Amino acid sequence: MICLETEVPQEICDIDDELKAIYHSKECVCIWVFKNRDDRNRFMDETVGMLKDAREEHFASFY
């Protein structure tokens, strides 16, 4: 396991983990939040292999 210490706002911690999709690169960590688990799972399936910019665009277009 690799842990990166950071300060995560409590409002993000309070969101059910099954509603969050997390992406990371060397420069950043992105967390997308969905209304339901099905949307989150569909997003994950649809964006497999995409880089951050493509995932952001996909999220903005469909969610």
PQR file with spaces between the fields and no chain letter, atoms N, CA, C, O and H, PARSE charges and radii, in Angstrom:
ATOM       1  N    MET     1       0.848   -1.177    0.000 -0.4000 1.5000
ATOM       2  CA   MET     1       0.000    0.000    0.000 -0.0000 2.0000
ATOM       3  C    MET     1       0.887    1.232    0.000  0.5500 1.7000
ATOM       4  O    MET     1       1.926    1.265    0.660 -0.5500 1.4000
ATOM       5  N    ILE     2       0.470    2.235   -0.742 -0.4000 1.5000
ATOM       6  CA   ILE     2       1.168    3.518   -0.777 -0.0000 2.0000
ATOM       7  C    ILE     2       0.191    4.575   -0.277  0.5500 1.7000
ATOM       8  O    ILE     2      -0.925    4.688   -0.784 -0.5500 1.4000
ATOM       9  H    ILE     2      -0.374    2.208   -1.278  0.4000 1.0000
ATOM      10  N    CYS     3       0.611    5.335    0.703 -0.4000 1.5000
ATOM      11  CA   CYS     3      -0.224    6.412    1.241 -0.0000 2.0000
ATOM      12  C    CYS     3       0.441    7.748    0.986  0.5500 1.7000
ATOM      13  O    CYS     3       1.637    7.912    1.228 -0.5500 1.4000
ATOM      14  H    CYS     3       1.518    5.243    1.114  0.4000 1.0000
ATOM      15  N    LEU     4      -0.337    8.704    0.496 -0.4000 1.5000
ATOM      16  CA   LEU     4       0.127   10.070    0.313 -0.0000 2.0000
ATOM      17  C    LEU     4      -0.646   10.931    1.293  0.5500 1.7000
ATOM      18  O    LEU     4      -1.864   11.067    1.179 -0.5500 1.4000
ATOM      19  H    LEU     4      -1.308    8.570    0.299  0.4000 1.0000
ATOM      20  N    GLU     5       0.036   11.499    2.230 -0.4000 1.5000
ATOM      21  CA   GLU     5      -0.650   12.308    3.232 -0.0000 2.0000
ATOM      22  C    GLU     5      -1.048   13.653    2.649  0.5500 1.7000
ATOM      23  O    GLU     5      -0.260   14.334    1.993 -0.5500 1.4000
ATOM      24  H    GLU     5       1.025   11.389    2.323  0.4000 1.0000
ATOM      25  N    THR     6      -2.290   14.008    2.909 -0.4000 1.5000
ATOM      26  CA   THR     6      -2.829   15.280    2.458 -0.0000 2.0000
ATOM      27  C    THR     6      -4.011   15.633    3.348  0.5500 1.7000
ATOM      28  O    THR     6      -4.473   14.806    4.134 -0.5500 1.4000
ATOM      29  H    THR     6      -2.930   13.455    3.442  0.4000 1.0000
ATOM      30  N    GLU     7      -4.483   16.828    3.228 -0.4000 1.5000
ATOM      31  CA   GLU     7      -5.663   17.235    3.978 -0.0000 2.0000
ATOM      32  C    GLU     7      -6.862   17.195    3.033  0.5500 1.7000
ATOM      33  O    GLU     7      -6.963   18.003    2.110 -0.5500 1.4000
ATOM      34  H    GLU     7      -4.108   17.500    2.590  0.4000 1.0000
ATOM      35  N    VAL     8      -7.751   16.265    3.269 -0.4000 1.5000
ATOM      36  CA   VAL     8      -8.957   16.108    2.462 -0.0000 2.0000
ATOM      37  C    VAL     8     -10.103   16.767    3.225  0.5500 1.7000
ATOM      38  O    VAL     8     -10.311   16.476    4.403 -0.5500 1.4000
ATOM      39  H    VAL     8      -7.669   15.609    4.019  0.4000 1.0000
ATOM      40  N    PRO     9     -10.853   17.659    2.556 -0.5600 1.5000
ATOM      41  CA   PRO     9     -11.975   18.312    3.232  0.2800 2.0000
ATOM      42  C    PRO     9     -12.977   17.285    3.766  0.5500 1.7000
ATOM      43  O    PRO     9     -13.239   16.267    3.125 -0.5500 1.4000
ATOM      44  N    GLN    10     -13.517   17.560    4.921 -0.4000 1.5000
ATOM      45  CA   GLN    10     -14.471   16.647    5.554 -0.0000 2.0000
ATOM      46  C    GLN    10     -15.673   16.361    4.657  0.5500 1.7000
ATOM      47  O    GLN    10     -16.198   15.248    4.667 -0.5500 1.4000
ATOM      48  H    GLN    10     -13.304   18.387    5.442  0.4000 1.0000
ATOM      49  N    GLU    11     -16.115   17.352    3.882 -0.4000 1.5000
ATOM      50  CA   GLU    11     -17.284   17.149    3.015 -0.0000 2.0000
ATOM      51  C    GLU    11     -17.025   16.047    1.982  0.5500 1.7000
ATOM      52  O    GLU    11     -17.961   15.358    1.577 -0.5500 1.4000
ATOM      53  H    GLU    11     -15.688   18.257    3.874  0.4000 1.0000
ATOM      54  N    ILE    12     -15.798   15.872    1.559 -0.4000 1.5000
ATOM      55  CA   ILE    12     -15.459   14.780    0.641 -0.0000 2.0000
ATOM      56  C    ILE    12     -15.420   13.459    1.402  0.5500 1.7000
ATOM      57  O    ILE    12     -15.888   12.440    0.894 -0.5500 1.4000
ATOM      58  H    ILE    12     -15.037   16.432    1.888  0.4000 1.0000
ATOM      59  N    CYS    13     -14.877   13.465    2.592 -0.4000 1.5000
ATOM      60  CA   CYS    13     -14.825   12.247    3.413 -0.0000 2.0000
ATOM      61  C    CYS    13     -16.222   11.742    3.750  0.5500 1.7000
ATOM      62  O    CYS    13     -16.431   10.536    3.884 -0.5500 1.4000
ATOM      63  H    CYS    13     -14.496   14.293    3.004  0.4000 1.0000
ATOM      64  N    ASP    14     -17.169   12.649    3.887 -0.4000 1.5000
ATOM      65  CA   ASP    14     -18.531   12.285    4.265 -0.0000 2.0000
ATOM      66  C    ASP    14     -19.312   11.604    3.139  0.5500 1.7000
ATOM      67  O    ASP    14     -20.330   10.961    3.396 -0.5500 1.4000
ATOM      68  H    ASP    14     -16.999   13.629    3.778  0.4000 1.0000
ATOM      69  N    ILE    15     -18.847   11.738    1.899 -0.4000 1.5000
ATOM      70  CA   ILE    15     -19.536   11.137    0.751 -0.0000 2.0000
ATOM      71  C    ILE    15     -19.228    9.644    0.712  0.5500 1.7000
ATOM      72  O    ILE    15     -18.080    9.232    0.873 -0.5500 1.4000
ATOM      73  H    ILE    15     -18.021   12.260    1.690  0.4000 1.0000
ATOM      74  N    ASP    16     -20.253    8.851    0.499 -0.4000 1.5000
ATOM      75  CA   ASP    16     -20.110    7.400    0.394 -0.0000 2.0000
ATOM      76  C    ASP    16     -19.067    7.060   -0.673  0.5500 1.7000
ATOM      77  O    ASP    16     -19.125    7.585   -1.785 -0.5500 1.4000
ATOM      78  H    ASP    16     -21.186    9.186    0.368  0.4000 1.0000
ATOM      79  N    ASP    17     -18.124    6.196   -0.343 -0.4000 1.5000
ATOM      80  CA   ASP    17     -17.051    5.825   -1.267 -0.0000 2.0000
ATOM      81  C    ASP    17     -17.570    5.222   -2.566  0.5500 1.7000
ATOM      82  O    ASP    17     -16.922    5.347   -3.605 -0.5500 1.4000
ATOM      83  H    ASP    17     -18.077    5.771    0.561  0.4000 1.0000
ATOM      84  N    GLU    18     -18.720    4.574   -2.523 -0.4000 1.5000
ATOM      85  CA   GLU    18     -19.280    3.969   -3.729 -0.0000 2.0000
ATOM      86  C    GLU    18     -19.799    5.010   -4.712  0.5500 1.7000
ATOM      87  O    GLU    18     -20.162    4.668   -5.838 -0.5500 1.4000
ATOM      88  H    GLU    18     -19.247    4.472   -1.679  0.4000 1.0000
ATOM      89  N    LEU    19     -19.838    6.278   -4.301 -0.4000 1.5000
ATOM      90  CA   LEU    19     -20.286    7.351   -5.185 -0.0000 2.0000
ATOM      91  C    LEU    19     -19.124    8.165   -5.738  0.5500 1.7000
ATOM      92  O    LEU    19     -19.339    9.125   -6.479 -0.5500 1.4000
ATOM      93  H    LEU    19     -19.543    6.556   -3.387  0.4000 1.0000
ATOM      94  N    LYS    20     -17.900    7.795   -5.388 -0.4000 1.5000
ATOM      95  CA   LYS    20     -16.725    8.549   -5.822 -0.0000 2.0000
ATOM      96  C    LYS    20     -15.887    7.734   -6.802  0.5500 1.7000
ATOM      97  O    LYS    20     -15.721    6.523   -6.653 -0.5500 1.4000
ATOM      98  H    LYS    20     -17.726    7.016   -4.786  0.4000 1.0000
ATOM      99  N    ALA    21     -15.365    8.432   -7.805 -0.4000 1.5000
ATOM     100  CA   ALA    21     -14.376    7.852   -8.708 -0.0000 2.0000
ATOM     101  C    ALA    21     -13.117    8.696   -8.532  0.5500 1.7000
ATOM     102  O    ALA    21     -13.186    9.925   -8.536 -0.5500 1.4000
ATOM     103  H    ALA    21     -15.500    9.416   -7.926  0.4000 1.0000
ATOM     104  N    ILE    22     -11.980    8.046   -8.378 -0.4000 1.5000
ATOM     105  CA   ILE    22     -10.738    8.760   -8.087 -0.0000 2.0000
ATOM     106  C    ILE    22      -9.718    8.483   -9.186  0.5500 1.7000
ATOM     107  O    ILE    22      -9.511    7.337   -9.587 -0.5500 1.4000
ATOM     108  H    ILE    22     -11.924    7.048   -8.374  0.4000 1.0000
ATOM     109  N    TYR    23      -9.086    9.553   -9.665 -0.4000 1.5000
ATOM     110  CA   TYR    23      -8.032    9.468  -10.668 -0.0000 2.0000
ATOM     111  C    TYR    23      -6.823   10.178  -10.096  0.5500 1.7000
ATOM     112  O    TYR    23      -6.963   11.173   -9.386 -0.5500 1.4000
ATOM     113  H    TYR    23      -9.254   10.483   -9.340  0.4000 1.0000
ATOM     114  N    HIS    24      -5.637    9.675  -10.399 -0.4000 1.5000
ATOM     115  CA   HIS    24      -4.440   10.388   -9.958 -0.0000 2.0000
ATOM     116  C    HIS    24      -3.374   10.331  -11.037  0.5500 1.7000
ATOM     117  O    HIS    24      -3.322    9.404  -11.845 -0.5500 1.4000
ATOM     118  H    HIS    24      -5.523    8.866  -10.976  0.4000 1.0000
ATOM     119  N    SER    25      -2.534   11.341  -11.025 -0.4000 1.5000
ATOM     120  CA   SER    25      -1.353   11.381  -11.883 -0.0000 2.0000
ATOM     121  C    SER    25      -0.208   11.876  -11.012  0.5500 1.7000
ATOM     122  O    SER    25      -0.343   11.957   -9.791 -0.5500 1.4000
ATOM     123  H    SER    25      -2.577   12.095  -10.369  0.4000 1.0000
ATOM     124  N    LYS    26       0.892   12.200  -11.621 -0.4000 1.5000
ATOM     125  CA   LYS    26       2.017   12.710  -10.836 -0.0000 2.0000
ATOM     126  C    LYS    26       1.719   14.086  -10.242  0.5500 1.7000
ATOM     127  O    LYS    26       2.286   14.469   -9.218 -0.5500 1.4000
ATOM     128  H    LYS    26       1.002   12.134  -12.613  0.4000 1.0000
ATOM     129  N    GLU    27       0.812   14.828  -10.907 -0.4000 1.5000
ATOM     130  CA   GLU    27       0.560   16.208  -10.493 -0.0000 2.0000
ATOM     131  C    GLU    27      -0.692   16.418   -9.663  0.5500 1.7000
ATOM     132  O    GLU    27      -0.790   17.401   -8.929 -0.5500 1.4000
ATOM     133  H    GLU    27       0.352   14.517  -11.738  0.4000 1.0000
ATOM     134  N    CYS    28      -1.663   15.497   -9.767 -0.4000 1.5000
ATOM     135  CA   CYS    28      -2.929   15.803   -9.101 -0.0000 2.0000
ATOM     136  C    CYS    28      -3.721   14.544   -8.764  0.5500 1.7000
ATOM     137  O    CYS    28      -3.423   13.445   -9.232 -0.5500 1.4000
ATOM     138  H    CYS    28      -1.584   14.698  -10.363  0.4000 1.0000
ATOM     139  N    VAL    29      -4.732   14.747   -7.942 -0.4000 1.5000
ATOM     140  CA   VAL    29      -5.723   13.727   -7.628 -0.0000 2.0000
ATOM     141  C    VAL    29      -7.087   14.352   -7.920  0.5500 1.7000
ATOM     142  O    VAL    29      -7.389   15.448   -7.448 -0.5500 1.4000
ATOM     143  H    VAL    29      -4.974   15.639   -7.562  0.4000 1.0000
ATOM     144  N    CYS    30      -7.907   13.645   -8.702 -0.4000 1.5000
ATOM     145  CA   CYS    30      -9.243   14.129   -9.042 -0.0000 2.0000
ATOM     146  C    CYS    30     -10.275   13.184   -8.435  0.5500 1.7000
ATOM     147  O    CYS    30     -10.099   11.965   -8.447 -0.5500 1.4000
ATOM     148  H    CYS    30      -7.662   12.755   -9.085  0.4000 1.0000
ATOM     149  N    ILE    31     -11.338   13.750   -7.911 -0.4000 1.5000
ATOM     150  CA   ILE    31     -12.426   12.951   -7.348 -0.0000 2.0000
ATOM     151  C    ILE    31     -13.717   13.406   -8.014  0.5500 1.7000
ATOM     152  O    ILE    31     -14.118   14.564   -7.901 -0.5500 1.4000
ATOM     153  H    ILE    31     -11.481   14.739   -7.901  0.4000 1.0000
ATOM     154  N    TRP    32     -14.354   12.476   -8.706 -0.4000 1.5000
ATOM     155  CA   TRP    32     -15.653   12.745   -9.292 -0.0000 2.0000
ATOM     156  C    TRP    32     -16.712   12.147   -8.378  0.5500 1.7000
ATOM     157  O    TRP    32     -16.542   11.038   -7.872 -0.5500 1.4000
ATOM     158  H    TRP    32     -14.028   11.535   -8.797  0.4000 1.0000
ATOM     159  N    VAL    33     -17.801   12.871   -8.165 -0.4000 1.5000
ATOM     160  CA   VAL    33     -18.867   12.410   -7.273 -0.0000 2.0000
ATOM     161  C    VAL    33     -20.144   12.235   -8.095  0.5500 1.7000
ATOM     162  O    VAL    33     -20.500   13.088   -8.908 -0.5500 1.4000
ATOM     163  H    VAL    33     -17.939   13.772   -8.577  0.4000 1.0000
ATOM     164  N    PHE    34     -20.818   11.120   -7.868 -0.4000 1.5000
ATOM     165  CA   PHE    34     -22.005   10.758   -8.638 -0.0000 2.0000
ATOM     166  C    PHE    34     -23.224   10.657   -7.725  0.5500 1.7000
ATOM     167  O    PHE    34     -23.100   10.513   -6.509 -0.5500 1.4000
ATOM     168  H    PHE    34     -20.529   10.426   -7.208  0.4000 1.0000
ATOM     169  N    LYS    35     -24.405   10.735   -8.340 -0.4000 1.5000
ATOM     170  CA   LYS    35     -25.650   10.655   -7.585 -0.0000 2.0000
ATOM     171  C    LYS    35     -25.961    9.235   -7.140  0.5500 1.7000
ATOM     172  O    LYS    35     -26.620    9.025   -6.122 -0.5500 1.4000
ATOM     173  H    LYS    35     -24.506   10.852   -9.328  0.4000 1.0000
ATOM     174  N    ASN    36     -25.480    8.255   -7.912 -0.4000 1.5000
ATOM     175  CA   ASN    36     -25.745    6.860   -7.545 -0.0000 2.0000
ATOM     176  C    ASN    36     -24.601    5.960   -8.005  0.5500 1.7000
ATOM     177  O    ASN    36     -23.758    6.355   -8.810 -0.5500 1.4000
ATOM     178  H    ASN    36     -24.944    8.426   -8.739  0.4000 1.0000
ATOM     179  N    ARG    37     -24.599    4.758   -7.481 -0.4000 1.5000
ATOM     180  CA   ARG    37     -23.523    3.802   -7.745 -0.0000 2.0000
ATOM     181  C    ARG    37     -23.497    3.369   -9.217  0.5500 1.7000
ATOM     182  O    ARG    37     -22.429    3.149   -9.787 -0.5500 1.4000
ATOM     183  H    ARG    37     -25.285    4.437   -6.828  0.4000 1.0000
ATOM     184  N    ASP    38     -24.676    3.250   -9.818 -0.4000 1.5000
ATOM     185  CA   ASP    38     -24.736    2.848  -11.223 -0.0000 2.0000
ATOM     186  C    ASP    38     -24.043    3.863  -12.129  0.5500 1.7000
ATOM     187  O    ASP    38     -23.312    3.481  -13.043 -0.5500 1.4000
ATOM     188  H    ASP    38     -25.544    3.429   -9.354  0.4000 1.0000
ATOM     189  N    ASP    39     -24.269    5.167  -11.879 -0.4000 1.5000
ATOM     190  CA   ASP    39     -23.589    6.205  -12.664 -0.0000 2.0000
ATOM     191  C    ASP    39     -22.082    6.128  -12.465  0.5500 1.7000
ATOM     192  O    ASP    39     -21.318    6.249  -13.423 -0.5500 1.4000
ATOM     193  H    ASP    39     -24.862    5.478  -11.136  0.4000 1.0000
ATOM     194  N    ARG    40     -21.659    5.930  -11.235 -0.4000 1.5000
ATOM     195  CA   ARG    40     -20.231    5.832  -10.947 -0.0000 2.0000
ATOM     196  C    ARG    40     -19.607    4.648  -11.675  0.5500 1.7000
ATOM     197  O    ARG    40     -18.541    4.775  -12.277 -0.5500 1.4000
ATOM     198  H    ARG    40     -22.280    5.832  -10.457  0.4000 1.0000
ATOM     199  N    ASN    41     -20.271    3.496  -11.618 -0.4000 1.5000
ATOM     200  CA   ASN    41     -19.739    2.308  -12.278 -0.0000 2.0000
ATOM     201  C    ASN    41     -19.724    2.468  -13.799  0.5500 1.7000
ATOM     202  O    ASN    41     -18.775    2.046  -14.459 -0.5500 1.4000
ATOM     203  H    ASN    41     -21.137    3.392  -11.129  0.4000 1.0000
ATOM     204  N    ARG    42     -20.779    3.079  -14.357 -0.4000 1.5000
ATOM     205  CA   ARG    42     -20.818    3.319  -15.794 -0.0000 2.0000
ATOM     206  C    ARG    42     -19.689    4.261  -16.216  0.5500 1.7000
ATOM     207  O    ARG    42     -19.034    4.028  -17.232 -0.5500 1.4000
ATOM     208  H    ARG    42     -21.550    3.421  -13.820  0.4000 1.0000
ATOM     209  N    PHE    43     -19.462    5.314  -15.445 -0.4000 1.5000
ATOM     210  CA   PHE    43     -18.366    6.245  -15.728 -0.0000 2.0000
ATOM     211  C    PHE    43     -17.029    5.513  -15.732  0.5500 1.7000
ATOM     212  O    PHE    43     -16.202    5.722  -16.620 -0.5500 1.4000
ATOM     213  H    PHE    43     -19.994    5.503  -14.620  0.4000 1.0000
ATOM     214  N    MET    44     -16.824    4.660  -14.742 -0.4000 1.5000
ATOM     215  CA   MET    44     -15.571    3.915  -14.666 -0.0000 2.0000
ATOM     216  C    MET    44     -15.403    3.023  -15.894  0.5500 1.7000
ATOM     217  O    MET    44     -14.315    2.956  -16.466 -0.5500 1.4000
ATOM     218  H    MET    44     -17.496    4.490  -14.021  0.4000 1.0000
ATOM     219  N    ASP    45     -16.472    2.338  -16.305 -0.4000 1.5000
ATOM     220  CA   ASP    45     -16.396    1.467  -17.479 -0.0000 2.0000
ATOM     221  C    ASP    45     -16.140    2.272  -18.753  0.5500 1.7000
ATOM     222  O    ASP    45     -15.355    1.860  -19.607 -0.5500 1.4000
ATOM     223  H    ASP    45     -17.357    2.392  -15.841  0.4000 1.0000
ATOM     224  N    GLU    46     -16.801    3.408  -18.874 -0.4000 1.5000
ATOM     225  CA   GLU    46     -16.694    4.223  -20.088 -0.0000 2.0000
ATOM     226  C    GLU    46     -15.352    4.930  -20.224  0.5500 1.7000
ATOM     227  O    GLU    46     -14.943    5.264  -21.336 -0.5500 1.4000
ATOM     228  H    GLU    46     -17.439    3.743  -18.181  0.4000 1.0000
ATOM     229  N    THR    47     -14.667    5.160  -19.121 -0.4000 1.5000
ATOM     230  CA   THR    47     -13.439    5.967  -19.169 -0.0000 2.0000
ATOM     231  C    THR    47     -12.168    5.164  -18.916  0.5500 1.7000
ATOM     232  O    THR    47     -11.107    5.743  -18.681 -0.5500 1.4000
ATOM     233  H    THR    47     -14.999    4.888  -18.218  0.4000 1.0000
ATOM     234  N    VAL    48     -12.266    3.847  -18.963 -0.4000 1.5000
ATOM     235  CA   VAL    48     -11.078    3.007  -18.775 -0.0000 2.0000
ATOM     236  C    VAL    48     -10.006    3.440  -19.771  0.5500 1.7000
ATOM     237  O    VAL    48     -10.261    3.524  -20.972 -0.5500 1.4000
ATOM     238  H    VAL    48     -13.128    3.377  -19.154  0.4000 1.0000
ATOM     239  N    GLY    49      -8.821    3.710  -19.269 -0.4000 1.5000
ATOM     240  CA   GLY    49      -7.695    4.070  -20.124 -0.0000 2.0000
ATOM     241  C    GLY    49      -7.608    5.535  -20.510  0.5500 1.7000
ATOM     242  O    GLY    49      -6.623    5.952  -21.118 -0.5500 1.4000
ATOM     243  H    GLY    49      -8.613    3.642  -18.293  0.4000 1.0000
ATOM     244  N    MET    50      -8.625    6.331  -20.167 -0.4000 1.5000
ATOM     245  CA   MET    50      -8.584    7.763  -20.498 -0.0000 2.0000
ATOM     246  C    MET    50      -7.682    8.514  -19.539  0.5500 1.7000
ATOM     247  O    MET    50      -7.550    8.147  -18.371 -0.5500 1.4000
ATOM     248  H    MET    50      -9.426    5.992  -19.673  0.4000 1.0000
ATOM     249  N    LEU    51      -7.069    9.560  -20.041 -0.4000 1.5000
ATOM     250  CA   LEU    51      -6.301   10.465  -19.189 -0.0000 2.0000
ATOM     251  C    LEU    51      -7.247   11.499  -18.586  0.5500 1.7000
ATOM     252  O    LEU    51      -8.423   11.573  -18.941 -0.5500 1.4000
ATOM     253  H    LEU    51      -7.177    9.858  -20.990  0.4000 1.0000
ATOM     254  N    LYS    52      -6.711   12.286  -17.674 -0.4000 1.5000
ATOM     255  CA   LYS    52      -7.514   13.232  -16.886 -0.0000 2.0000
ATOM     256  C    LYS    52      -8.371   14.149  -17.758  0.5500 1.7000
ATOM     257  O    LYS    52      -9.573   14.264  -17.520 -0.5500 1.4000
ATOM     258  H    LYS    52      -5.756   12.226  -17.385  0.4000 1.0000
ATOM     259  N    ASP    53      -7.792   14.791  -18.744 -0.4000 1.5000
ATOM     260  CA   ASP    53      -8.547   15.747  -19.559 -0.0000 2.0000
ATOM     261  C    ASP    53      -9.720   15.077  -20.275  0.5500 1.7000
ATOM     262  O    ASP    53     -10.810   15.645  -20.349 -0.5500 1.4000
ATOM     263  H    ASP    53      -6.815   14.697  -18.937  0.4000 1.0000
ATOM     264  N    ALA    54      -9.501   13.888  -20.795 -0.4000 1.5000
ATOM     265  CA   ALA    54     -10.577   13.171  -21.480 -0.0000 2.0000
ATOM     266  C    ALA    54     -11.661   12.761  -20.491  0.5500 1.7000
ATOM     267  O    ALA    54     -12.848   12.823  -20.811 -0.5500 1.4000
ATOM     268  H    ALA    54      -8.615   13.427  -20.735  0.4000 1.0000
ATOM     269  N    ARG    55     -11.262   12.341  -19.292 -0.4000 1.5000
ATOM     270  CA   ARG    55     -12.260   11.978  -18.278 -0.0000 2.0000
ATOM     271  C    ARG    55     -13.064   13.191  -17.852  0.5500 1.7000
ATOM     272  O    ARG    55     -14.279   13.095  -17.682 -0.5500 1.4000
ATOM     273  H    ARG    55     -10.298   12.291  -19.032  0.4000 1.0000
ATOM     274  N    GLU    56     -12.409   14.332  -17.677 -0.4000 1.5000
ATOM     275  CA   GLU    56     -13.120   15.560  -17.299 -0.0000 2.0000
ATOM     276  C    GLU    56     -14.146   15.929  -18.371  0.5500 1.7000
ATOM     277  O    GLU    56     -15.277   16.302  -18.059 -0.5500 1.4000
ATOM     278  H    GLU    56     -11.421   14.410  -17.815  0.4000 1.0000
ATOM     279  N    GLU    57     -13.743   15.823  -19.622 -0.4000 1.5000
ATOM     280  CA   GLU    57     -14.642   16.144  -20.724 -0.0000 2.0000
ATOM     281  C    GLU    57     -15.823   15.173  -20.768  0.5500 1.7000
ATOM     282  O    GLU    57     -16.966   15.584  -20.964 -0.5500 1.4000
ATOM     283  H    GLU    57     -12.824   15.520  -19.876  0.4000 1.0000
ATOM     284  N    HIS    58     -15.542   13.904  -20.586 -0.4000 1.5000
ATOM     285  CA   HIS    58     -16.594   12.890  -20.577 -0.0000 2.0000
ATOM     286  C    HIS    58     -17.591   13.161  -19.435  0.5500 1.7000
ATOM     287  O    HIS    58     -18.804   13.109  -19.639 -0.5500 1.4000
ATOM     288  H    HIS    58     -14.613   13.570  -20.427  0.4000 1.0000
ATOM     289  N    PHE    59     -17.071   13.449  -18.244 -0.4000 1.5000
ATOM     290  CA   PHE    59     -17.935   13.734  -17.095 -0.0000 2.0000
ATOM     291  C    PHE    59     -18.824   14.933  -17.378  0.5500 1.7000
ATOM     292  O    PHE    59     -20.025   14.895  -17.112 -0.5500 1.4000
ATOM     293  H    PHE    59     -16.086   13.491  -18.078  0.4000 1.0000
ATOM     294  N    ALA    60     -18.235   16.008  -17.922 -0.4000 1.5000
ATOM     295  CA   ALA    60     -19.007   17.227  -18.198 -0.0000 2.0000
ATOM     296  C    ALA    60     -20.080   16.971  -19.255  0.5500 1.7000
ATOM     297  O    ALA    60     -21.155   17.567  -19.202 -0.5500 1.4000
ATOM     298  H    ALA    60     -17.259   16.039  -18.138  0.4000 1.0000
ATOM     299  N    SER    61     -19.798   16.097  -20.207 -0.4000 1.5000
ATOM     300  CA   SER    61     -20.750   15.830  -21.280 -0.0000 2.0000
ATOM     301  C    SER    61     -21.912   14.926  -20.864  0.5500 1.7000
ATOM     302  O    SER    61     -23.030   15.084  -21.356 -0.5500 1.4000
ATOM     303  H    SER    61     -18.924   15.612  -20.250  0.4000 1.0000
ATOM     304  N    PHE    62     -21.649   13.978  -19.958 -0.4000 1.5000
ATOM     305  CA   PHE    62     -22.650   12.961  -19.680 -0.0000 2.0000
ATOM     306  C    PHE    62     -23.189   12.946  -18.244  0.5500 1.7000
ATOM     307  O    PHE    62     -24.188   12.277  -17.977 -0.5500 1.4000
ATOM     308  H    PHE    62     -20.741   13.850  -19.559  0.4000 1.0000
ATOM     309  N    TYR    63     -22.565   13.654  -17.334 -0.4000 1.5000
ATOM     310  CA   TYR    63     -23.022   13.601  -15.948 -0.0000 2.0000
ATOM     311  C    TYR    63     -23.259   15.008  -15.464  0.5500 1.7000
ATOM     312  O    TYR    63     -23.651   15.207  -14.314 -0.5500 1.4000
ATOM     313  H    TYR    63     -21.754   14.198  -17.550  0.4000 1.0000
